[in-house]
């Protein structure tokens, strides 16, 4: 499929759930997916995303899962085939789609993505990426993809550097931020969170940058999700104190976190 020039105008961009991602890769991938959509909307391009969710139908004795619990389901490569892409764009009434795979192999990652424009059942490819690099470089590559998606769909992005986009200068803080937004995505979709994983992820962010604005909003929303899921208030209060010791002041009525 050859790359084409986009025809600018009205339309929504659908960001796919990353295919092939599992475990840690899925957490980070969902964080990227949700944040990309939020950033594009703020830049002026209507954007949406989908997450595949299922329910536990059978649980073994001693399992932390119960029948009826919700789980975010990994997606296989069939999600990326042209008929599936075209069908989902039609279902969500989207003009453009960003479909991608994301895999983590120790300290390295592999990301393959393509931006397409739909004309009925026909897809025209606007850009594609095949990236294999060390995990810290994900910050730079994810910014480049987002920036290109904005430009290719007719939007002038308000950020020219990743530091402007993320409101941070510390790469370690941004890397942990991706995982925090992914955990928020799990929680919003109804999957039960592991409080220890949440708190460790937040400490990684705020140990590096205690004033990262997007992360402050995400942290407040994660605390709200944990409270809704029944984590005792004493535990939440203890972890809020630990964050305050890092210089973090949480607004418990968040308003600007990735939605």
SVG drawing of the C-alpha trace seen along z (x, -y; Angstrom):
<svg xmlns="http://www.w3.org/2000/svg" viewBox="-21 -26 39 50">
<polyline fill="none" stroke="black" stroke-width="0.4" points="0.0,0.0 1.5,-3.3 1.5,-6.4 -1.0,-9.0 -1.5,-12.7 -4.4,-13.3 -7.4,-15.3 -7.9,-17.7 -11.3,-18.6 -13.7,-17.3 -13.4,-13.8 -12.5,-11.7 -9.3,-9.7 -9.7,-6.3 -6.7,-5.0 -6.7,-1.2 -5.9,0.8 -2.4,2.1 -2.3,5.6 0.1,8.3 0.7,6.4 0.5,8.5 1.2,7.9 3.5,4.9 3.4,4.0 -0.4,3.7 -0.3,1.4 2.1,-0.9 0.3,-0.6 -3.0,-1.5 -1.4,-4.5 -0.1,-5.7 -3.4,-5.1 -5.4,-7.1 -2.9,-10.0 -2.6,-10.2 -6.3,-10.6 -6.5,-13.2 -3.6,-15.2 -5.1,-15.1 -8.5,-16.3 -6.8,-19.2 -5.0,-20.1 -8.3,-20.2 -8.6,-16.8 -11.6,-14.8 -10.1,-11.5 -11.4,-8.4 -10.1,-5.0 -11.5,-1.6 -10.5,1.0 -11.6,4.6 -13.1,5.7 -14.4,9.2 -15.8,10.7 -14.5,13.7 -16.9,16.6 -15.0,19.1 -12.7,18.6 -10.6,21.2 -10.4,21.5 -7.8,19.2 -7.8,17.0 -7.9,13.2 -10.5,13.0 -14.2,13.6 -16.9,14.5 -18.1,11.4 -14.9,9.4 -13.9,7.3 -10.6,7.7 -9.0,5.9 -8.4,8.4 -5.3,8.5 -5.8,8.2 -4.3,10.5 -2.9,9.6 -6.3,10.1 -7.2,6.7 -4.7,5.1 -6.0,6.7 -7.6,4.3 -11.2,5.6 -11.0,5.4 -9.6,1.9 -12.2,0.7 -15.0,2.3 -14.0,0.6 -13.6,-2.8 -17.1,-2.4 -18.5,-1.3 -17.0,-4.2 -17.8,-6.6 -14.1,-7.6 -12.3,-8.9 -8.8,-8.1 -7.3,-5.2 -4.0,-4.5 -3.6,-0.8 -0.4,0.6 1.4,3.4 3.5,3.0 5.9,5.5 8.4,5.3 11.5,7.6 13.4,6.8 15.1,3.4 13.9,3.0 10.6,2.5 9.1,3.0 6.4,0.7 4.8,1.0 2.0,-1.5 0.2,-2.9 -2.1,-5.8 -4.9,-5.2 -7.7,-7.2 -11.0,-5.4 -12.9,-5.8 -15.7,-3.3 -14.1,0.1 -10.9,-1.2 -8.0,-2.3 -5.4,-4.8 -2.1,-4.7 -0.9,-8.1 2.1,-7.1 3.7,-4.0 6.4,-3.3 8.5,-0.3 10.5,-1.1 12.9,1.1 14.8,-0.7 15.6,-0.9 12.7,-1.5 13.7,-5.1 13.5,-6.1 9.8,-5.3 9.2,-8.8 10.7,-10.4 9.2,-7.9 5.7,-8.2 5.9,-12.0 7.0,-11.8 4.0,-9.5 1.5,-11.8 3.0,-14.9 2.8,-13.2 -0.8,-12.1 -1.8,-15.7 -0.1,-17.1 -1.3,-14.3 -4.9,-14.9 -4.7,-18.7 -4.1,-19.9 -1.2,-22.2 0.0,-20.7 0.6,-23.2 3.8,-21.3 7.0,-21.1 9.0,-19.0 8.1,-16.1 8.8,-18.2 6.0,-20.6 3.6,-17.7 4.2,-15.9 4.9,-19.0 8.1,-17.3 11.8,-17.2 12.7,-13.9 12.5,-10.9 12.1,-8.4 9.1,-10.4 7.4,-10.3 8.2,-6.5 6.4,-5.8 3.6,-8.1 2.8,-5.9 2.3,-3.0 0.2,-5.1 -2.2,-6.2 -2.4,-2.5 -3.4,-1.5 -6.0,-4.3 -7.3,-2.9 -7.6,0.6 -9.5,-1.0 -11.9,-3.0 -12.7,0.0 -13.6,1.9 -10.6,4.1 -9.5,4.4 -6.2,2.7 -3.3,4.0 -2.8,1.1 0.9,1.9 1.5,1.7 -0.3,-1.7 1.7,-3.2 5.1,-1.9 4.3,-3.4 3.3,-6.8 6.5,-6.8 8.6,-6.3 7.0,-9.3 7.2,-11.7 10.6,-10.6 11.8,-12.1 9.4,-15.0 7.0,-15.8 5.3,-18.6 4.4,-16.9 0.9,-18.4 -0.6,-15.5 0.7,-13.0 -0.8,-14.9 -4.2,-14.6 -3.7,-10.9 -2.6,-10.2 -5.7,-11.8 -7.9,-9.8 -6.1,-6.6 -6.7,-7.2 -10.4,-7.8 -10.6,-4.5 -8.9,-2.6 -11.3,-4.1 -14.2,-3.0 -12.7,0.5 -12.7,0.8 -9.1,0.1 -9.2,-1.1 -9.0,-4.8 -6.2,-4.2 -4.0,-2.7 -4.8,-5.5 -4.0,-8.1 -0.7,-6.5 0.3,-6.6 -0.8,-10.2 1.5,-11.0 4.4,-9.2 3.7,-11.2 3.7,-14.5 7.1,-13.5 8.2,-13.6 6.8,-17.1 3.6,-16.0 0.3,-17.9 -2.6,-16.0 -5.8,-17.8 -8.4,-15.2 -10.9,-16.7 -8.9,-16.1 -10.1,-17.8 -7.5,-17.5 -6.4,-13.9 -6.5,-11.8 -10.1,-10.7"/>
</svg>
